[in-house]
């Protein structure tokens, strides 16, 4: 029998790691279901999820177990999934919260997520609608008189969003979270938002990195509750209005979706000291297949989604390419220094300068998991559907994507020896 610990040919070897981070991006309910599938795939491959509340002050500083994910970073829908995993809920419990599948517990620990909890009409909407109705009448009169320049005046459309994420905030605070304080959790939890009135990414959590290594404009905030952070991260315009937060120190600001400014936040896990980062995202553009045909047949919504995904994919690919180029440059300089016989002390100093300038740690490995280009069903699925069948299909897509990616890796931390 072949030794199962032997490295399989063609696999990427991942050495033993100190900390593992799981980064979940946005993309509405569809992304949340995809992350659940990815989590199932990670667990199937030997990863474990650290969660629950601290039982002692020293527990947070304890060394993670091999293959244990102890850092969660979430944006938008990923903020919800990350919070649930950090809370210690089993993946099956999170799965049941998204759908009413047969066999679910009569009194689940996570109450079912419903449309009424996700889409809460804003109290201010009626007043805004009345104002827009009056402005709309004026607009119509001007157009009938041939005053087309009126269309360029945006004063007649000032609705800030149809729904509020306050329903999600109360759902998390009152029905789900075992604690609403970041510092109470055994795992590190970071939730990403975007400050509306500033060109700034904001990361909510219990830890602060000042200045952040990868994005000097990024701000870490430690005096916000978990439920407020989740609500702020999910506030995607124009569906949801900006979410207003007042910190414990009294500072006020409005926030919108965590991925408006920056798509992936894997650098947050890097800032937190993770040397293995697993990033899950759903922004995979459609690749033509004969069975589906051109997206023009699916209408405007599919064309808009494709356009957004193409822009997002370009940003992600640029980030990945940049990091790989930096790593390659450092490796080539190291190889040259060795070949030239440079003193190890000077070689280390040179490489250290390059890592500092690039904000790059050579020991960090990042694994990206996203829908396969051939997974056209995943692309055409509705973003806000709570249909049991739709969500099951999306979870399965996430599981398959994770399985397909992880089969190309070999982890030293994973004990593959047969039981004795």
C-alpha positions, 0 to 999 in steps of 0.5 A: 500500500502506498504511503498516504503521507507521500506527496502526490505528483503535481500538487501544491505543497502547503507547509505547516501553518501558524494561523488560518483565515477564512475570507468571505466576500459579498454577493447577496443571499447567493454568496451566503449559500455559496460560502456555506458550501465552501465551508462544507468542502473545507471541513470535508478536506480536514479543516475545522472552524473555531467558534464560540465565546471565550471561556478564559482570558488566555484562550484567545492567545492560545495556539490554534490547532492544525487545520483550525480556522481561527480568523474570519473576515466577512464583507456584505453577505460574507459578514453574516456567514463569518459572524455565524461561524465565529459564534460557534454554530455548526455548518448544518445549523447555518444551512438550516437558517437559510432554508426550511429543509426537512428534518430541521430542528423544531427549535433551531438555535438560529431562527430562520432567515426570512425576507421580512428580516432582510428587507425592512422598509425604511420609516422615512420612505413614505415621506421621501416618496411623497416628495418624489411624487411632487417632483415627479409631477414637475418633471412630467410637466417640464418634459411635456413642454420639451424641457429635456434638460430637466432630466439632468437635474437629479434633485427629483430623485433623492431616495437613499434606499428602499430598505434598511438593514436594521432588520438584519441588525435586530435579527443578529442582536436579538435572535442569533449572536451569543454576544454582541461584542467582538472581544467576547469571541474565541476566534478573531472576527473582522467585518468590512464596511465602506465609509460613505462620506470618505474614500475609506475601507473600514474594518470592524473588530477587536484588533487594530493595526495602525497603519495597516500594512496593505492599505494605508487608507484602511481604518480599523474600528474596535468600539462597534457592536457585531450586529451594527457592523454586519448591518453596515457591511450589508447596506448595498445601494440602491437596495439598502440605505446607508447604515448609520453607526455611532461608536461607543466613543461618540463618533458618527458615520454612515456606511455602505456595503463592504466591497464597494471600494475593495472587492476582496479583503484577504489582506485583513487576514494577513494583517491579523497574522494568518499565514494561510488565507482561504478566500471565497467569492462568487464574482465569476463572469459567464463564459458562453455555452451553447445550452444557455446562449447569449446573455441577451436572451436572459434580459437586462438583469443578466447583462448588468450582473455580467458587466459588474462581474467583469469589472470585479474579476479584473480587480481581483485578477489584478490583485492576484497577479500583483501579489504573485509578481511580488512573490516572484521578484523576492524569490528571484532576488533571493536566488541571485543573492545566494548564487552571488554568495552574498552574506546571509545577513545582508541577503536577509536585510535586502529581502526584508526591505522588499517585503516591507515595501511590497507589504508582502510576507513570503510565508503567506499562502492564499487559496482562492475559491470561486464558481467554476467558469463552466458552472452556468447555473450558478451565474443565472441563479437569483441573488436574493432567492430564499427558495430551498431548491435554489439555495441547495443548488448554490450550496452544492456549487460552493462545495464542488468549487472548494473540492475542485480547488483543494484537490490540487493542494497537499497540506503538511498539517493534515494527518493522512496516515491510516488509523492504527 
